[in-house]
Amino acid sequence: MSTIKACKICRLITDEDKCPRCGEKTSREWQGYLIMVNHSRSEIAKKVGIDANGKYALKVR
Ligand SMILES: [Zn+2]
């Protein structure tokens, strides 16, 4: 069984213990789910500071 985790810094969702993007530890304590497919045109991406496409958590503890 794989546990889905999220990065504490960039909030990228992954099943790795370390974020594949920034190397920060990931956490199982996260909430919300956001799939970014066109970050350059997204107002949400600007608001939450996402600068690449992918799956993100909205809150990570
Ligand atoms: Zn990260």
PDB file of the backbone (N, CA, C, O) and the ligand in Angstrom, with CONECT records:
HET     ZN  A 101       1
ATOM      1  N   MET A   1       0.845  -1.199   0.000  1.00  0.00           N
ATOM      2  CA  MET A   1       0.000   0.000   0.000  1.00  0.00           C
ATOM      3  C   MET A   1       0.880   1.248   0.000  1.00  0.00           C
ATOM      4  O   MET A   1       1.734   1.417   0.871  1.00  0.00           O
ATOM      5  N   SER A   2       0.671   2.091  -0.952  1.00  0.00           N
ATOM      6  CA  SER A   2       1.471   3.314  -0.989  1.00  0.00           C
ATOM      7  C   SER A   2       0.705   4.465  -0.356  1.00  0.00           C
ATOM      8  O   SER A   2      -0.508   4.601  -0.521  1.00  0.00           O
ATOM      9  N   THR A   3       1.437   5.274   0.360  1.00  0.00           N
ATOM     10  CA  THR A   3       0.833   6.420   1.020  1.00  0.00           C
ATOM     11  C   THR A   3       1.136   7.665   0.209  1.00  0.00           C
ATOM     12  O   THR A   3       2.283   7.911  -0.165  1.00  0.00           O
ATOM     13  N   ILE A   4       0.127   8.429  -0.056  1.00  0.00           N
ATOM     14  CA  ILE A   4       0.335   9.653  -0.810  1.00  0.00           C
ATOM     15  C   ILE A   4       0.732  10.769   0.143  1.00  0.00           C
ATOM     16  O   ILE A   4       0.086  10.993   1.167  1.00  0.00           O
ATOM     17  N   LYS A   5       1.790  11.454  -0.207  1.00  0.00           N
ATOM     18  CA  LYS A   5       2.319  12.529   0.636  1.00  0.00           C
ATOM     19  C   LYS A   5       2.418  13.820  -0.166  1.00  0.00           C
ATOM     20  O   LYS A   5       2.259  13.840  -1.387  1.00  0.00           O
ATOM     21  N   ALA A   6       2.684  14.881   0.557  1.00  0.00           N
ATOM     22  CA  ALA A   6       2.826  16.170  -0.111  1.00  0.00           C
ATOM     23  C   ALA A   6       4.026  16.922   0.453  1.00  0.00           C
ATOM     24  O   ALA A   6       4.320  16.840   1.645  1.00  0.00           O
ATOM     25  N   CYS A   7       4.706  17.646  -0.406  1.00  0.00           N
ATOM     26  CA  CYS A   7       5.885  18.421  -0.009  1.00  0.00           C
ATOM     27  C   CYS A   7       5.475  19.603   0.870  1.00  0.00           C
ATOM     28  O   CYS A   7       4.479  20.278   0.606  1.00  0.00           O
ATOM     29  N   LYS A   8       6.269  19.840   1.927  1.00  0.00           N
ATOM     30  CA  LYS A   8       5.956  20.940   2.841  1.00  0.00           C
ATOM     31  C   LYS A   8       6.286  22.307   2.248  1.00  0.00           C
ATOM     32  O   LYS A   8       5.745  23.318   2.694  1.00  0.00           O
ATOM     33  N   ILE A   9       7.149  22.348   1.265  1.00  0.00           N
ATOM     34  CA  ILE A   9       7.554  23.621   0.680  1.00  0.00           C
ATOM     35  C   ILE A   9       6.742  23.961  -0.573  1.00  0.00           C
ATOM     36  O   ILE A   9       6.073  24.993  -0.617  1.00  0.00           O
ATOM     37  N   CYS A  10       6.798  23.097  -1.587  1.00  0.00           N
ATOM     38  CA  CYS A  10       6.126  23.447  -2.848  1.00  0.00           C
ATOM     39  C   CYS A  10       4.761  22.771  -2.981  1.00  0.00           C
ATOM     40  O   CYS A  10       4.033  23.033  -3.938  1.00  0.00           O
ATOM     41  N   ARG A  11       4.407  21.893  -2.020  1.00  0.00           N
ATOM     42  CA  ARG A  11       3.094  21.237  -1.943  1.00  0.00           C
ATOM     43  C   ARG A  11       2.839  20.249  -3.084  1.00  0.00           C
ATOM     44  O   ARG A  11       1.697  19.847  -3.312  1.00  0.00           O
ATOM     45  N   LEU A  12       3.880  19.861  -3.789  1.00  0.00           N
ATOM     46  CA  LEU A  12       3.749  18.835  -4.812  1.00  0.00           C
ATOM     47  C   LEU A  12       3.333  17.511  -4.177  1.00  0.00           C
ATOM     48  O   LEU A  12       3.858  17.136  -3.129  1.00  0.00           O
ATOM     49  N   ILE A  13       2.396  16.803  -4.804  1.00  0.00           N
ATOM     50  CA  ILE A  13       1.952  15.516  -4.289  1.00  0.00           C
ATOM     51  C   ILE A  13       2.810  14.405  -4.883  1.00  0.00           C
ATOM     52  O   ILE A  13       3.048  14.364  -6.090  1.00  0.00           O
ATOM     53  N   THR A  14       3.270  13.506  -4.017  1.00  0.00           N
ATOM     54  CA  THR A  14       4.188  12.448  -4.418  1.00  0.00           C
ATOM     55  C   THR A  14       4.047  11.278  -3.463  1.00  0.00           C
ATOM     56  O   THR A  14       3.463  11.428  -2.390  1.00  0.00           O
ATOM     57  N   ASP A  15       4.577  10.102  -3.833  1.00  0.00           N
ATOM     58  CA  ASP A  15       4.634   9.004  -2.861  1.00  0.00           C
ATOM     59  C   ASP A  15       6.048   8.811  -2.327  1.00  0.00           C
ATOM     60  O   ASP A  15       6.318   7.843  -1.615  1.00  0.00           O
ATOM     61  N   GLU A  16       6.945   9.723  -2.665  1.00  0.00           N
ATOM     62  CA  GLU A  16       8.324   9.664  -2.173  1.00  0.00           C
ATOM     63  C   GLU A  16       8.423  10.305  -0.789  1.00  0.00           C
ATOM     64  O   GLU A  16       7.589  11.127  -0.409  1.00  0.00           O
ATOM     65  N   ASP A  17       9.472   9.908  -0.036  1.00  0.00           N
ATOM     66  CA  ASP A  17       9.713  10.520   1.272  1.00  0.00           C
ATOM     67  C   ASP A  17      10.306  11.911   1.142  1.00  0.00           C
ATOM     68  O   ASP A  17      10.172  12.751   2.032  1.00  0.00           O
ATOM     69  N   LYS A  18      10.967  12.136   0.011  1.00  0.00           N
ATOM     70  CA  LYS A  18      11.516  13.461  -0.257  1.00  0.00           C
ATOM     71  C   LYS A  18      10.912  13.980  -1.551  1.00  0.00           C
ATOM     72  O   LYS A  18      10.662  13.219  -2.485  1.00  0.00           O
ATOM     73  N   CYS A  19      10.684  15.271  -1.592  1.00  0.00           N
ATOM     74  CA  CYS A  19      10.097  15.877  -2.777  1.00  0.00           C
ATOM     75  C   CYS A  19      11.041  15.729  -3.979  1.00  0.00           C
ATOM     76  O   CYS A  19      12.211  16.100  -3.884  1.00  0.00           O
ATOM     77  N   PRO A  20      10.555  15.196  -5.105  1.00  0.00           N
ATOM     78  CA  PRO A  20      11.413  15.059  -6.287  1.00  0.00           C
ATOM     79  C   PRO A  20      11.776  16.404  -6.912  1.00  0.00           C
ATOM     80  O   PRO A  20      12.698  16.476  -7.724  1.00  0.00           O
ATOM     81  N   ARG A  21      11.075  17.454  -6.548  1.00  0.00           N
ATOM     82  CA  ARG A  21      11.354  18.760  -7.138  1.00  0.00           C
ATOM     83  C   ARG A  21      12.317  19.593  -6.304  1.00  0.00           C
ATOM     84  O   ARG A  21      13.296  20.122  -6.831  1.00  0.00           O
ATOM     85  N   CYS A  22      12.044  19.715  -4.996  1.00  0.00           N
ATOM     86  CA  CYS A  22      12.886  20.607  -4.193  1.00  0.00           C
ATOM     87  C   CYS A  22      13.680  19.878  -3.114  1.00  0.00           C
ATOM     88  O   CYS A  22      14.508  20.497  -2.446  1.00  0.00           O
ATOM     89  N   GLY A  23      13.448  18.563  -2.924  1.00  0.00           N
ATOM     90  CA  GLY A  23      14.244  17.803  -1.975  1.00  0.00           C
ATOM     91  C   GLY A  23      13.802  17.916  -0.527  1.00  0.00           C
ATOM     92  O   GLY A  23      14.420  17.327   0.359  1.00  0.00           O
ATOM     93  N   GLU A  24      12.739  18.666  -0.280  1.00  0.00           N
ATOM     94  CA  GLU A  24      12.217  18.819   1.076  1.00  0.00           C
ATOM     95  C   GLU A  24      11.496  17.542   1.501  1.00  0.00           C
ATOM     96  O   GLU A  24      11.004  16.790   0.659  1.00  0.00           O
ATOM     97  N   LYS A  25      11.436  17.298   2.821  1.00  0.00           N
ATOM     98  CA  LYS A  25      10.667  16.171   3.346  1.00  0.00           C
ATOM     99  C   LYS A  25       9.195  16.322   3.000  1.00  0.00           C
ATOM    100  O   LYS A  25       8.661  17.431   2.970  1.00  0.00           O
ATOM    101  N   THR A  26       8.552  15.200   2.740  1.00  0.00           N
ATOM    102  CA  THR A  26       7.118  15.244   2.461  1.00  0.00           C
ATOM    103  C   THR A  26       6.340  14.824   3.703  1.00  0.00           C
ATOM    104  O   THR A  26       6.892  14.204   4.613  1.00  0.00           O
ATOM    105  N   SER A  27       5.073  15.162   3.731  1.00  0.00           N
ATOM    106  CA  SER A  27       4.231  14.926   4.894  1.00  0.00           C
ATOM    107  C   SER A  27       2.951  14.204   4.491  1.00  0.00           C
ATOM    108  O   SER A  27       2.402  14.427   3.412  1.00  0.00           O
ATOM    109  N   ARG A  28       2.487  13.327   5.391  1.00  0.00           N
ATOM    110  CA  ARG A  28       1.204  12.669   5.143  1.00  0.00           C
ATOM    111  C   ARG A  28       0.034  13.534   5.596  1.00  0.00           C
ATOM    112  O   ARG A  28      -1.123  13.252   5.281  1.00  0.00           O
ATOM    113  N   GLU A  29       0.353  14.589   6.338  1.00  0.00           N
ATOM    114  CA  GLU A  29      -0.678  15.461   6.888  1.00  0.00           C
ATOM    115  C   GLU A  29      -0.974  16.595   5.915  1.00  0.00           C
ATOM    116  O   GLU A  29      -0.487  17.715   6.069  1.00  0.00           O
ATOM    117  N   TRP A  30      -1.772  16.278   4.926  1.00  0.00           N
ATOM    118  CA  TRP A  30      -2.104  17.326   3.960  1.00  0.00           C
ATOM    119  C   TRP A  30      -3.592  17.273   3.621  1.00  0.00           C
ATOM    120  O   TRP A  30      -4.252  16.251   3.808  1.00  0.00           O
ATOM    121  N   GLN A  31      -4.093  18.376   3.127  1.00  0.00           N
ATOM    122  CA  GLN A  31      -5.515  18.489   2.801  1.00  0.00           C
ATOM    123  C   GLN A  31      -5.691  19.173   1.464  1.00  0.00           C
ATOM    124  O   GLN A  31      -4.875  19.999   1.054  1.00  0.00           O
ATOM    125  N   GLY A  32      -6.761  18.818   0.798  1.00  0.00           N
ATOM    126  CA  GLY A  32      -7.094  19.477  -0.458  1.00  0.00           C
ATOM    127  C   GLY A  32      -6.284  18.917  -1.605  1.00  0.00           C
ATOM    128  O   GLY A  32      -5.244  18.292  -1.401  1.00  0.00           O
ATOM    129  N   TYR A  33      -6.766  19.143  -2.803  1.00  0.00           N
ATOM    130  CA  TYR A  33      -6.155  18.525  -3.953  1.00  0.00           C
ATOM    131  C   TYR A  33      -6.364  19.439  -5.144  1.00  0.00           C
ATOM    132  O   TYR A  33      -7.483  19.859  -5.441  1.00  0.00           O
ATOM    133  N   LEU A  34      -5.263  19.738  -5.818  1.00  0.00           N
ATOM    134  CA  LEU A  34      -5.348  20.673  -6.932  1.00  0.00           C
ATOM    135  C   LEU A  34      -4.530  20.112  -8.087  1.00  0.00           C
ATOM    136  O   LEU A  34      -3.344  19.822  -7.935  1.00  0.00           O
ATOM    137  N   ILE A  35      -5.164  19.963  -9.233  1.00  0.00           N
ATOM    138  CA  ILE A  35      -4.420  19.516 -10.410  1.00  0.00           C
ATOM    139  C   ILE A  35      -4.219  20.714 -11.323  1.00  0.00           C
ATOM    140  O   ILE A  35      -5.178  21.308 -11.816  1.00  0.00           O
ATOM    141  N   MET A  36      -2.967  21.055 -11.536  1.00  0.00           N
ATOM    142  CA  MET A  36      -2.630  22.211 -12.353  1.00  0.00           C
ATOM    143  C   MET A  36      -2.200  21.719 -13.733  1.00  0.00           C
ATOM    144  O   MET A  36      -1.201  21.014 -13.868  1.00  0.00           O
ATOM    145  N   VAL A  37      -2.964  22.098 -14.750  1.00  0.00           N
ATOM    146  CA  VAL A  37      -2.619  21.652 -16.098  1.00  0.00           C
ATOM    147  C   VAL A  37      -2.140  22.793 -16.985  1.00  0.00           C
ATOM    148  O   VAL A  37      -1.503  22.558 -18.012  1.00  0.00           O
ATOM    149  N   ASN A  38      -2.441  24.017 -16.597  1.00  0.00           N
ATOM    150  CA  ASN A  38      -2.006  25.152 -17.409  1.00  0.00           C
ATOM    151  C   ASN A  38      -1.666  26.316 -16.487  1.00  0.00           C
ATOM    152  O   ASN A  38      -2.373  27.323 -16.438  1.00  0.00           O
ATOM    153  N   HIS A  39      -0.573  26.154 -15.763  1.00  0.00           N
ATOM    154  CA  HIS A  39      -0.231  27.092 -14.693  1.00  0.00           C
ATOM    155  C   HIS A  39      -0.033  28.522 -15.188  1.00  0.00           C
ATOM    156  O   HIS A  39      -0.311  29.473 -14.459  1.00  0.00           O
ATOM    157  N   SER A  40       0.450  28.683 -16.433  1.00  0.00           N
ATOM    158  CA  SER A  40       0.751  30.037 -16.902  1.00  0.00           C
ATOM    159  C   SER A  40      -0.518  30.855 -17.153  1.00  0.00           C
ATOM    160  O   SER A  40      -0.474  32.085 -17.192  1.00  0.00           O
ATOM    161  N   ARG A  41      -1.649  30.163 -17.321  1.00  0.00           N
ATOM    162  CA  ARG A  41      -2.893  30.887 -17.564  1.00  0.00           C
ATOM    163  C   ARG A  41      -3.816  30.864 -16.360  1.00  0.00           C
ATOM    164  O   ARG A  41      -4.926  31.393 -16.420  1.00  0.00           O
ATOM    165  N   SER A  42      -3.368  30.256 -15.264  1.00  0.00           N
ATOM    166  CA  SER A  42      -4.249  30.051 -14.126  1.00  0.00           C
ATOM    167  C   SER A  42      -4.091  31.139 -13.075  1.00  0.00           C
ATOM    168  O   SER A  42      -2.981  31.428 -12.628  1.00  0.00           O
ATOM    169  N   GLU A  43      -5.207  31.737 -12.687  1.00  0.00           N
ATOM    170  CA  GLU A  43      -5.199  32.720 -11.605  1.00  0.00           C
ATOM    171  C   GLU A  43      -4.932  32.027 -10.268  1.00  0.00           C
ATOM    172  O   GLU A  43      -4.296  32.593  -9.379  1.00  0.00           O
ATOM    173  N   ILE A  44      -5.432  30.784 -10.139  1.00  0.00           N
ATOM    174  CA  ILE A  44      -5.207  30.037  -8.898  1.00  0.00           C
ATOM    175  C   ILE A  44      -3.711  29.777  -8.712  1.00  0.00           C
ATOM    176  O   ILE A  44      -3.187  29.896  -7.604  1.00  0.00           O
ATOM    177  N   ALA A  45      -3.040  29.428  -9.784  1.00  0.00           N
ATOM    178  CA  ALA A  45      -1.603  29.158  -9.703  1.00  0.00           C
ATOM    179  C   ALA A  45      -0.848  30.378  -9.188  1.00  0.00           C
ATOM    180  O   ALA A  45       0.065  30.252  -8.372  1.00  0.00           O
ATOM    181  N   LYS A  46      -1.229  31.547  -9.664  1.00  0.00           N
ATOM    182  CA  LYS A  46      -0.591  32.793  -9.208  1.00  0.00           C
ATOM    183  C   LYS A  46      -0.848  33.012  -7.733  1.00  0.00           C
ATOM    184  O   LYS A  46       0.054  33.381  -6.981  1.00  0.00           O
ATOM    185  N   LYS A  47      -2.097  32.780  -7.319  1.00  0.00           N
ATOM    186  CA  LYS A  47      -2.470  33.006  -5.919  1.00  0.00           C
ATOM    187  C   LYS A  47      -1.701  32.108  -4.975  1.00  0.00           C
ATOM    188  O   LYS A  47      -1.228  32.563  -3.933  1.00  0.00           O
ATOM    189  N   VAL A  48      -1.570  30.838  -5.324  1.00  0.00           N
ATOM    190  CA  VAL A  48      -0.940  29.899  -4.395  1.00  0.00           C
ATOM    191  C   VAL A  48       0.544  29.696  -4.695  1.00  0.00           C
ATOM    192  O   VAL A  48       1.214  28.924  -4.009  1.00  0.00           O
ATOM    193  N   GLY A  49       1.055  30.375  -5.703  1.00  0.00           N
ATOM    194  CA  GLY A  49       2.488  30.356  -5.952  1.00  0.00           C
ATOM    195  C   GLY A  49       2.997  29.129  -6.686  1.00  0.00           C
ATOM    196  O   GLY A  49       4.157  28.748  -6.528  1.00  0.00           O
ATOM    197  N   ILE A  50       2.143  28.504  -7.489  1.00  0.00           N
ATOM    198  CA  ILE A  50       2.552  27.331  -8.259  1.00  0.00           C
ATOM    199  C   ILE A  50       3.152  27.775  -9.597  1.00  0.00           C
ATOM    200  O   ILE A  50       2.551  28.571 -10.319  1.00  0.00           O
ATOM    201  N   ASP A  51       4.335  27.259  -9.919  1.00  0.00           N
ATOM    202  CA  ASP A  51       4.986  27.686 -11.157  1.00  0.00           C
ATOM    203  C   ASP A  51       5.270  26.520 -12.093  1.00  0.00           C
ATOM    204  O   ASP A  51       6.109  26.636 -12.986  1.00  0.00           O
ATOM    205  N   ALA A  52       4.583  25.400 -11.902  1.00  0.00           N
ATOM    206  CA  ALA A  52       4.737  24.265 -12.814  1.00  0.00           C
ATOM    207  C   ALA A  52       3.478  23.415 -12.756  1.00  0.00           C
ATOM    208  O   ALA A  52       2.755  23.431 -11.759  1.00  0.00           O
ATOM    209  N   ASN A  53       3.216  22.670 -13.832  1.00  0.00           N
ATOM    210  CA  ASN A  53       2.053  21.805 -13.836  1.00  0.00           C
ATOM    211  C   ASN A  53       2.290  20.585 -12.948  1.00  0.00           C
ATOM    212  O   ASN A  53       3.426  20.160 -12.741  1.00  0.00           O
ATOM    213  N   GLY A  54       1.189  20.031 -12.428  1.00  0.00           N
ATOM    214  CA  GLY A  54       1.295  18.842 -11.585  1.00  0.00           C
ATOM    215  C   GLY A  54       0.158  18.771 -10.600  1.00  0.00           C
ATOM    216  O   GLY A  54      -0.811  19.525 -10.687  1.00  0.00           O
ATOM    217  N   LYS A  55       0.287  17.841  -9.648  1.00  0.00           N
ATOM    218  CA  LYS A  55      -0.726  17.683  -8.616  1.00  0.00           C
ATOM    219  C   LYS A  55      -0.208  18.291  -7.331  1.00  0.00           C
ATOM    220  O   LYS A  55       0.937  18.065  -6.939  1.00  0.00           O
ATOM    221  N   TYR A  56      -1.060  19.065  -6.680  1.00  0.00           N
ATOM    222  CA  TYR A  56      -0.630  19.775  -5.474  1.00  0.00           C
ATOM    223  C   TYR A  56      -1.642  19.633  -4.355  1.00  0.00           C
ATOM    224  O   TYR A  56      -2.841  19.484  -4.593  1.00  0.00           O
ATOM    225  N   ALA A  57      -1.141  19.682  -3.138  1.00  0.00           N
ATOM    226  CA  ALA A  57      -2.008  19.771  -1.965  1.00  0.00           C
ATOM    227  C   ALA A  57      -2.267  21.241  -1.683  1.00  0.00           C
ATOM    228  O   ALA A  57      -1.417  22.090  -1.951  1.00  0.00           O
ATOM    229  N   LEU A  58      -3.436  21.539  -1.143  1.00  0.00           N
ATOM    230  CA  LEU A  58      -3.736  22.926  -0.813  1.00  0.00           C
ATOM    231  C   LEU A  58      -3.147  23.317   0.540  1.00  0.00           C
ATOM    232  O   LEU A  58      -2.712  24.453   0.729  1.00  0.00           O
ATOM    233  N   LYS A  59      -3.135  22.373   1.477  1.00  0.00           N
ATOM    234  CA  LYS A  59      -2.564  22.642   2.805  1.00  0.00           C
ATOM    235  C   LYS A  59      -1.682  21.469   3.194  1.00  0.00           C
ATOM    236  O   LYS A  59      -2.085  20.315   3.048  1.00  0.00           O
ATOM    237  N   VAL A  60      -0.485  21.752   3.687  1.00  0.00           N
ATOM    238  CA  VAL A  60       0.406  20.699   4.204  1.00  0.00           C
ATOM    239  C   VAL A  60       0.839  21.095   5.601  1.00  0.00           C
ATOM    240  O   VAL A  60       1.299  22.214   5.827  1.00  0.00           O
ATOM    241  N   ARG A  61       0.686  20.161   6.545  1.00  0.00           N
ATOM    242  CA  ARG A  61       1.125  20.443   7.902  1.00  0.00           C
ATOM    243  C   ARG A  61       2.518  19.892   8.139  1.00  0.00           C
ATOM    244  O   ARG A  61       3.060  20.034   9.235  1.00  0.00           O
TER     245      ARG A  61
HETATM  246 ZN    ZN A 101       8.839  20.330  -2.935  1.00  0.00          ZN2+
END
